[in-house]
Amino acid sequence: MPKIAILTLAAVAVLMAKHAVADFYLQTPYQFLNKGTYGHPGGFLHAGIHAALTSFVYLVLVPGSLLLVVGITLAEFAVHYHVDWFKEQVMQRNGWTSHDRGFWYALGTDQLVHGLTYLVIVAVLVVASA
């Protein structure tokens, strides 16, 4: 298997594991209860944890320019923050809880968008390292 293919698969796998840790194991009530309030520090903290952990992933797997690292980190922060905020808005406006089908649709869509974000990050890193 070509080295770039192995590196790409490793990057996706590590980003998926990082996502599970940041979204489910490190997320506190302070974070998840406040992500729906735009500008709340709890949402910033949650997105910041994601961005910080992502930066370690690509610094280890695909070291690149500092400008690329900063750009991806800021983009990850902004996208993660707004995806989570939007999901919370949809769920709050509809009054959905874990007992409602809409809750699971919103959560699944949220997780899909985060996963697609990681594919974009890996694609940028692959192109930048070529």
FIDORO-629440 format. One line per field, with one value per atom (N, C-alpha, C, O): x, y, z; atom name. Coordinates in pm, 1 decimal. Layout:
# residues N
c1 X,...
c2 Y,...
c3 Z,...
atomo CA,...
//
This chain:
# residues 130
c1 86.5,0.0,90.8,189.6,58.3,139.6,141.5,44.1,253.0,269.4,159.6,109.3,122.3,20.2,-115.4,-191.9,-145.2,-271.3,-271.2,-371.4,-161.7,-150.4,-162.6,-232.7,-93.6,-99.1,-240.5,-286.4,-308.9,-445.2,-540.2,-619.2,-531.9,-617.6,-587.0,-678.1,-459.3,-420.2,-475.1,-525.1,-465.6,-514.8,-665.9,-713.8,-740.1,-886.0,-918.3,-1005.3,-849.6,-874.9,-845.3,-922.0,-734.7,-698.1,-797.3,-834.8,-839.8,-938.4,-1071.9,-1138.5,-1111.6,-1236.1,-1224.0,-1317.0,-1111.4,-1089.0,-1084.5,-1141.1,-1016.9,-1010.1,-1149.9,-1180.9,-1234.0,-1370.3,-1449.1,-1520.2,-1436.4,-1506.2,-1461.5,-1544.2,-1332.3,-1279.2,-1331.8,-1381.6,-1320.9,-1360.6,-1511.9,-1559.1,-1588.1,-1733.6,-1804.9,-1911.6,-1747.4,-1819.8,-1749.7,-1817.5,-1618.9,-1549.4,-1505.2,-1505.2,-1467.4,-1420.5,-1527.7,-1507.5,-1640.6,-1744.5,-1819.5,-1871.9,-1823.1,-1887.6,-2026.3,-2058.5,-2108.3,-2239.1,-2226.4,-2310.1,-2122.7,-2100.3,-2091.0,-2139.6,-2029.2,-2015.9,-2147.7,-2200.3,-2201.7,-2318.3,-2446.5,-2537.6,-2455.7,-2575.4,-2573.6,-2676.6,-2457.7,-2445.0,-2408.0,-2390.8,-2395.4,-2358.1,-2465.6,-2435.8,-2589.1,-2697.4,-2707.3,-2787.8,-2626.5,-2623.7,-2504.5,-2389.3,-2533.6,-2426.2,-2330.7,-2372.3,-2202.4,-2099.4,-2070.4,-1983.6,-2140.5,-2116.9,-1980.2,-1942.9,-1906.3,-1775.0,-1778.3,-1679.4,-1888.9,-1898.0,-1886.7,-1820.4,-1950.5,-1940.3,-1801.9,-1748.4,-1743.8,-1606.8,-1508.1,-1417.1,-1526.8,-1437.9,-1446.7,-1344.7,-1568.1,-1586.6,-1520.6,-1446.9,-1546.7,-1486.1,-1334.4,-1260.5,-1288.6,-1144.8,-1074.5,-962.2,-1139.6,-1082.6,-1068.1,-964.7,-1171.0,-1163.7,-1048.8,-968.2,-1041.1,-937.6,-798.2,-707.1,-781.9,-650.2,-608.0,-493.5,-699.7,-664.8,-638.7,-553.4,-711.6,-688.3,-549.6,-482.6,-506.0,-373.2,-264.4,-166.4,-278.7,-180.2,-179.7,-74.5,-297.5,-308.8,-227.9,-146.7,-248.8,-176.8,-33.5,47.8,0.3,141.0,222.2,338.6,160.1,228.9,227.1,330.1,110.2,97.8,153.6,220.2,127.1,168.8,221.0,151.1,342.7,393.7,402.5,454.3,352.2,351.5,388.4,449.9,350.8,383.2,298.2,187.3,352.3,280.2,151.8,49.2,158.1,40.5,-71.6,-188.3,-36.2,-134.9,-195.0,-316.2,-111.2,-157.8,-256.4,-362.7,-222.0,-308.9,-439.8,-547.4,-430.8,-550.1,-646.2,-766.5,-592.9,-679.4,-737.6,-854.4,-658.1,-706.0,-820.8,-922.8,-804.5,-909.7,-1035.1,-1147.1,-1015.7,-1130.8,-1204.4,-1327.4,-1129.6,-1191.5,-1272.8,-1385.6,-1215.3,-1285.3,-1416.3,-1522.0,-1409.0,-1526.7,-1635.0,-1753.0,-1594.7,-1693.1,-1755.2,-1877.3,-1672.2,-1726.0,-1822.2,-1930.8,-1781.0,-1864.5,-2000.9,-2104.1,-2001.2,-2126.7,-2215.0,-2337.5,-2155.4,-2235.3,-2306.3,-2425.9,-2232.6,-2293.6,-2400.9,-2508.4,-2371.8,-2468.3,-2596.3,-2706.8,-2581.0,-2697.1,-2780.9,-2903.6,-2713.3,-2786.5,-2866.1,-2982.1,-2805.3,-2875.1,-2993.5,-3097.8,-2979.7,-3091.3,-3208.7,-3323.3,-3180.3,-3285.5,-3354.5,-3477.2,-3275.4,-3335.3,-3415.3,-3523.6,-3364.4,-3436.5,-3565.8,-3669.8,-3560.2,-3678.8,-3789.0,-3907.2,-3749.4,-3847.7,-3882.1,-3971.5,-3811.1,-3836.2,-3800.3,-3857.2,-3704.7,-3667.3,-3579.9,-3489.9,-3608.4,-3524.9,-3484.8,-3522.0,-3410.2,-3364.4,-3480.0,-3459.3,-3599.4,-3717.4,-3782.3,-3875.5,-3732.1,-3790.7,-3701.3,-3578.6,-3765.0,-3691.7,-3605.9,-3493.0,-3658.9,-3585.9,-3453.9,-3356.4,-3450.2,-3326.1,-3217.9,-3104.3,-3253.5,-3156.0,-3115.9,-3001.3,-3209.0,-3174.8,-3074.1,-2974.8,-3101.8,-3012.8,-2875.4,-2773.2,-2872.9,-2744.2,-2666.4,-2545.7,-2735.0,-2668.4,-2614.1,-2504.0,-2691.5,-2645.8,-2526.3,-2430.6,-2531.5,-2420.1,-2293.1,-2187.0,-2303.6,-2186.0,-2135.2,-2014.4,-2226.5,-2187.0,-2108.5,-2003.9,-2158.8,-2089.7,-1951.3,-1855.7,-1939.5,-1806.8,-1713.5,-1597.2,-1763.8,-1682.6,-1640.4,-1526.3,-1730.1,-1696.0,-1592.5,-1508.4,-1599.4,-1498.3,-1360.2,-1262.2,-1352.3,-1223.5,-1172.1,-1051.4,-1261.4,-1218.3,-1160.9,-1062.2,-1222.4,-1169.5,-1032.0,-940.4,-1017.4,-887.6,-780.6,-671.1,-812.3,-714.9,-683.1,-567.8,-784.9,-761.2,-666.8,-576.9,-686.6,-597.9,-455.6,-359.8,-442.2,-308.3,-241.5,-121.1,-317.7,-262.3,-213.7,-103.7,-297.7,-260.0,-137.6,-46.7,-135.5,-24.1,106.7,214.7,96.2,218.7,268.7,377.1,189.1,227.7,332.9,375.9
c2 -117.8,0.0,123.7,127.5,224.1,345.9,417.2,413.6,481.3,551.4,656.8,671.2,729.6,832.9,772.9,834.7,653.7,587.7,549.0,567.4,496.5,458.7,582.2,580.6,688.7,813.2,870.6,918.7,866.0,916.9,837.4,895.2,706.3,622.4,642.4,647.2,654.1,678.0,811.9,821.8,914.4,1046.7,1043.0,1098.1,979.0,969.4,891.6,932.7,781.0,699.9,778.3,773.0,850.1,927.4,1041.7,1070.3,1107.0,1214.5,1161.5,1228.6,1042.5,983.0,952.2,977.9,898.1,868.9,998.8,1007.3,1099.5,1230.4,1287.0,1345.1,1270.1,1322.2,1254.4,1320.7,1124.4,1051.6,1101.6,1122.4,1120.5,1166.9,1306.8,1330.7,1399.3,1538.3,1555.4,1635.8,1480.5,1498.7,1420.7,1461.7,1309.8,1224.8,1206.6,1198.3,1200.2,1173.2,1299.5,1303.6,1402.7,1526.2,1634.2,1733.8,1616.3,1718.3,1716.0,1612.8,1829.9,1843.4,1905.3,1959.6,1897.0,1963.4,2113.3,2169.3,2177.7,2320.2,2344.6,2445.7,2252.5,2265.8,2233.4,2316.8,2113.2,2073.7,2147.3,2155.7,2199.9,2274.7,2418.2,2485.6,2464.8,2604.2,2623.3,2736.8,2513.9,2526.6,2596.8,2649.9,2598.4,2662.4,2812.0,2879.2,2865.1,3009.9,3067.3,3043.8,3142.6,3192.7,3281.6,3375.1,3249.9,3327.0,3281.4,3338.6,3180.2,3132.9,3063.7,2988.3,3089.4,3026.5,2873.1,2810.5,2811.9,2665.3,2610.3,2509.0,2676.0,2635.1,2661.1,2580.6,2775.3,2805.8,2703.4,2659.2,2666.3,2567.0,2433.5,2370.6,2391.1,2263.8,2265.4,2173.1,2369.1,2379.6,2394.5,2343.8,2463.5,2480.6,2349.7,2326.6,2264.3,2132.6,2053.6,1991.4,2056.2,1987.5,2041.7,1964.8,2173.5,2234.4,2203.0,2172.1,2211.0,2183.7,2039.2,2012.9,1945.8,1805.1,1774.3,1691.5,1840.4,1820.0,1868.3,1805.4,1979.1,2029.7,1929.7,1917.8,1858.5,1755.8,1643.6,1588.6,1610.3,1502.3,1534.4,1452.8,1652.2,1677.8,1720.5,1707.7,1770.7,1800.3,1671.8,1668.1,1566.5,1438.4,1362.0,1310.6,1354.5,1273.4,1340.4,1276.0,1468.5,1539.1,1677.0,1776.7,1684.0,1815.8,1906.1,1866.2,2024.9,2117.0,2256.2,2274.2,2351.4,2489.8,2537.4,2488.9,2632.2,2690.0,2758.5,2753.2,2822.0,2887.9,2787.2,2815.2,2670.8,2565.5,2516.2,2496.5,2496.5,2450.3,2551.0,2512.8,2676.9,2781.0,2788.9,2800.3,2782.9,2789.5,2675.4,2696.8,2553.7,2438.1,2445.1,2412.0,2487.4,2497.5,2598.2,2569.9,2713.8,2815.3,2769.7,2792.6,2705.5,2655.4,2546.6,2546.0,2454.5,2348.1,2408.8,2366.6,2508.0,2573.4,2635.2,2611.1,2714.5,2785.5,2689.1,2707.0,2587.7,2492.4,2412.8,2398.2,2361.3,2279.4,2361.6,2315.4,2482.4,2568.0,2591.7,2576.7,2628.6,2664.3,2543.5,2554.2,2429.9,2308.9,2271.8,2242.6,2273.0,2240.1,2341.8,2304.3,2470.1,2573.7,2557.1,2566.0,2533.1,2516.1,2394.8,2402.0,2283.6,2163.9,2195.2,2155.7,2265.1,2300.5,2391.7,2378.0,2483.9,2572.5,2492.6,2514.9,2400.7,2317.5,2235.4,2226.5,2175.7,2090.5,2173.4,2132.0,2289.0,2373.5,2427.6,2426.2,2474.7,2533.5,2430.9,2465.0,2304.9,2198.4,2125.7,2041.1,2158.8,2094.2,1946.9,1869.5,1908.2,1767.3,1723.6,1795.6,1604.1,1538.1,1402.6,1368.2,1327.8,1196.6,1099.5,991.3,1137.1,1053.2,1079.9,1010.1,1181.3,1220.3,1178.4,1184.2,1136.5,1096.8,1212.7,1191.2,1334.6,1451.5,1473.1,1516.2,1443.4,1453.9,1367.7,1411.9,1245.0,1150.6,1189.3,1168.4,1245.5,1296.6,1411.8,1417.7,1501.8,1616.8,1572.0,1620.4,1479.4,1430.3,1357.1,1376.4,1273.7,1200.7,1293.4,1272.6,1396.3,1492.8,1571.1,1595.4,1610.2,1679.2,1594.5,1644.7,1468.7,1381.3,1359.1,1352.1,1348.1,1333.3,1455.3,1441.4,1573.9,1696.0,1705.1,1745.8,1668.1,1668.6,1570.2,1601.9,1451.6,1353.0,1402.2,1380.7,1467.4,1522.2,1634.2,1652.1,1709.0,1811.6,1747.6,1802.7,1632.1,1563.9,1514.7,1515.1,1472.7,1432.8,1552.2,1538.6,1668.4,1789.0,1823.5,1857.7,1814.8,1843.0,1748.7,1792.3,1621.2,1523.6,1551.8,1541.0,1587.9,1619.2,1739.2,1738.3,1840.7,1958.1,1917.3,1962.3,1832.1,1788.0,1703.9,1716.3,1619.2,1534.9,1623.2,1604.6,1719.4,1809.2,1892.3,1911.6,1941.2,2023.5,1946.0,2002.5,1816.9,1736.9,1680.2,1622.1,1697.2,1642.3,1727.3,1694.4
c3 0.0,0.0,0.0,73.3,-81.1,-85.9,49.2,124.4,77.7,205.5,226.7,338.2,122.4,135.9,173.9,248.0,123.8,158.9,306.2,375.3,353.7,495.1,583.9,685.1,544.9,621.2,622.9,726.5,510.7,501.4,591.0,665.6,583.3,667.8,815.2,898.0,848.1,987.5,1036.4,1148.4,952.3,991.8,1016.5,1115.6,927.9,945.9,1073.8,1150.6,1096.9,1216.6,1344.2,1440.3,1344.5,1463.6,1485.1,1598.8,1377.5,1392.3,1443.7,1522.4,1400.2,1450.9,1599.9,1676.4,1640.8,1783.1,1863.4,1972.4,1808.9,1874.4,1892.7,1996.7,1791.6,1798.8,1910.8,1986.3,1921.0,2027.2,2164.4,2253.2,2181.5,2310.2,2341.7,2451.7,2246.1,2271.5,2283.1,2363.4,2203.6,2202.9,2312.6,2358.3,2354.8,2449.2,2583.7,2686.1,2587.3,2713.2,2785.3,2908.3,2710.5,2773.7,2784.7,2854.2,2717.8,2718.7,2851.6,2893.6,2915.3,3046.3,3030.3,2924.6,3135.2,3129.0,3098.5,3027.7,3151.3,3123.0,2972.3,2921.6,2903.0,2758.7,2688.5,2614.8,2710.5,2631.3,2668.2,2585.9,2787.3,2824.1,2771.3,2771.2,2726.6,2684.1,2537.4,2493.1,2460.8,2319.3,2237.4,2130.4,2284.7,2211.9,2234.4,2170.0,2324.9,2349.8,2275.1,2311.7,2170.0,2084.8,2164.5,2232.9,2153.7,2222.4,2364.7,2430.6,2413.3,2549.9,2558.6,2468.7,2666.0,2682.0,2681.2,2643.1,2721.9,2720.1,2579.0,2556.8,2484.1,2344.6,2288.6,2212.4,2327.0,2283.6,2339.3,2269.1,2465.4,2526.6,2453.4,2425.1,2423.3,2354.2,2216.0,2181.5,2137.8,2004.4,2015.5,1931.1,2118.8,2140.0,2171.9,2126.9,2249.2,2278.0,2148.1,2124.0,2065.3,1936.1,1852.0,1799.6,1839.1,1755.4,1809.1,1732.2,1940.6,1999.5,1975.9,1939.2,1996.9,1976.5,1829.5,1797.4,1740.5,1597.8,1559.0,1477.0,1616.8,1581.4,1616.8,1543.2,1726.0,1761.0,1658.1,1625.3,1607.5,1509.6,1385.1,1341.4,1327.4,1202.9,1224.1,1132.7,1341.1,1367.5,1376.7,1336.9,1429.4,1441.5,1309.3,1265.7,1245.8,1125.1,1000.8,919.7,985.6,864.1,903.0,885.0,955.9,993.8,870.3,766.0,884.1,770.6,817.4,922.5,740.0,773.5,890.8,913.5,963.2,1076.3,1028.6,1096.5,913.0,857.7,830.6,857.8,777.3,751.7,883.4,892.9,984.1,1115.4,1174.4,1223.2,1170.1,1225.5,1146.3,1205.1,1014.3,931.1,957.9,972.6,964.2,990.5,1130.9,1151.2,1227.0,1365.0,1375.5,1438.4,1314.8,1319.7,1245.0,1290.7,1130.7,1054.6,1131.5,1136.3,1191.7,1271.9,1385.7,1411.3,1454.0,1564.0,1515.6,1573.8,1409.5,1359.3,1310.5,1341.0,1234.9,1183.0,1297.2,1303.5,1387.2,1496.0,1583.0,1618.0,1616.7,1700.2,1636.0,1701.3,1509.0,1442.4,1412.3,1417.6,1381.2,1360.4,1490.3,1490.0,1601.1,1730.7,1769.2,1816.1,1749.3,1783.8,1701.1,1754.6,1571.8,1484.5,1526.2,1531.2,1556.0,1601.6,1727.3,1738.8,1820.6,1944.6,1916.9,1980.8,1823.3,1787.5,1732.8,1771.7,1643.6,1584.1,1692.6,1696.1,1780.4,1885.2,1984.9,2026.4,2023.8,2119.6,2059.6,2125.3,1937.1,1873.5,1851.9,1849.3,1836.3,1817.3,1946.8,1949.0,2054.8,2182.5,2185.1,2262.1,2099.8,2090.7,2206.9,2250.2,2256.2,2356.6,2298.9,2186.6,2375.4,2327.5,2302.8,2248.0,2342.3,2318.5,2182.5,2142.6,2112.1,1983.6,1867.0,1875.5,1759.1,1638.0,1586.0,1541.8,1591.1,1542.6,1613.6,1552.1,1743.5,1820.4,1757.0,1739.9,1722.5,1667.5,1526.3,1486.6,1449.7,1316.7,1329.9,1257.4,1422.8,1442.5,1491.0,1442.4,1586.9,1637.4,1528.2,1514.0,1451.9,1344.1,1236.9,1186.2,1202.2,1102.4,1155.0,1081.5,1279.9,1345.6,1337.9,1300.6,1372.4,1370.6,1228.5,1206.3,1132.3,991.9,944.0,880.5,974.4,931.1,994.7,928.7,1120.7,1184.0,1113.7,1088.6,1082.1,1011.6,874.2,833.2,803.2,672.0,684.3,596.1,793.9,820.0,830.1,779.9,894.5,908.0,773.6,749.9,685.9,552.6,476.7,404.4,493.0,428.8,486.3,411.5,617.4,679.9,625.0,589.4,618.2,567.4,420.7,378.9,342.4,200.7,187.7,103.7,269.4,267.0,302.6,239.7,403.4,444.3,336.6,314.3,270.1,163.9,48.3,-3.8,9.5,-100.4,-60.8,-141.5,62.6,108.5,118.5,101.4,146.1,160.5,27.7,21.4,-78.5,-208.6,-278.0,-388.5
atomo N,CA,C,O,N,CA,C,O,N,CA,C,O,N,CA,C,O,N,CA,C,O,N,CA,C,O,N,CA,C,O,N,CA,C,O,N,CA,C,O,N,CA,C,O,N,CA,C,O,N,CA,C,O,N,CA,C,O,N,CA,C,O,N,CA,C,O,N,CA,C,O,N,CA,C,O,N,CA,C,O,N,CA,C,O,N,CA,C,O,N,CA,C,O,N,CA,C,O,N,CA,C,O,N,CA,C,O,N,CA,C,O,N,CA,C,O,N,CA,C,O,N,CA,C,O,N,CA,C,O,N,CA,C,O,N,CA,C,O,N,CA,C,O,N,CA,C,O,N,CA,C,O,N,CA,C,O,N,CA,C,O,N,CA,C,O,N,CA,C,O,N,CA,C,O,N,CA,C,O,N,CA,C,O,N,CA,C,O,N,CA,C,O,N,CA,C,O,N,CA,C,O,N,CA,C,O,N,CA,C,O,N,CA,C,O,N,CA,C,O,N,CA,C,O,N,CA,C,O,N,CA,C,O,N,CA,C,O,N,CA,C,O,N,CA,C,O,N,CA,C,O,N,CA,C,O,N,CA,C,O,N,CA,C,O,N,CA,C,O,N,CA,C,O,N,CA,C,O,N,CA,C,O,N,CA,C,O,N,CA,C,O,N,CA,C,O,N,CA,C,O,N,CA,C,O,N,CA,C,O,N,CA,C,O,N,CA,C,O,N,CA,C,O,N,CA,C,O,N,CA,C,O,N,CA,C,O,N,CA,C,O,N,CA,C,O,N,CA,C,O,N,CA,C,O,N,CA,C,O,N,CA,C,O,N,CA,C,O,N,CA,C,O,N,CA,C,O,N,CA,C,O,N,CA,C,O,N,CA,C,O,N,CA,C,O,N,CA,C,O,N,CA,C,O,N,CA,C,O,N,CA,C,O,N,CA,C,O,N,CA,C,O,N,CA,C,O,N,CA,C,O,N,CA,C,O,N,CA,C,O,N,CA,C,O,N,CA,C,O,N,CA,C,O,N,CA,C,O,N,CA,C,O,N,CA,C,O,N,CA,C,O,N,CA,C,O,N,CA,C,O,N,CA,C,O,N,CA,C,O,N,CA,C,O,N,CA,C,O,N,CA,C,O,N,CA,C,O,N,CA,C,O,N,CA,C,O,N,CA,C,O,N,CA,C,O,N,CA,C,O,N,CA,C,O,N,CA,C,O,N,CA,C,O,N,CA,C,O,N,CA,C,O,N,CA,C,O,N,CA,C,O,N,CA,C,O,N,CA,C,O,N,CA,C,O,N,CA,C,O,N,CA,C,O
//
